[in-house]
Amino acid sequence: AHRDWLVTELENLRRPVDPVGHDSGGAHVVNVATTRPDLLATWCCDTVGWFDTSYAWHTLARLWQTPTWVRPQRRHCPTRTQTVVLLISPLWV
């Protein structure tokens, strides 16, 4: 759905553009670049690695992808060390 929306918006511009994709938006830029390269003059993306079958997600992203992970609720402003413990503690349960 996102790619189709982006393709429609780019077609409406009636000229090739130079998109810069970041994070999940980068995946949409790559998707358009591989399916409708005629819409792009050049393109740049910081997430091309996602499309490599051997790509290894960073630690926090792997945590976010764990179905049992629950985002910790903060009741105060923890120190950096406390934040790290909050983020990784669900793995210890």
Secondary structure, 3 states (H helix, E strand, C coil): CHHHHHHHHHHHHCCCECCEECCHHHHHHHHHHHHCHHHECCCEECCHHHHCCCCCCCHHHHHHCCCCCCCCCCCCCCCHHHHHHHHHHHHHC
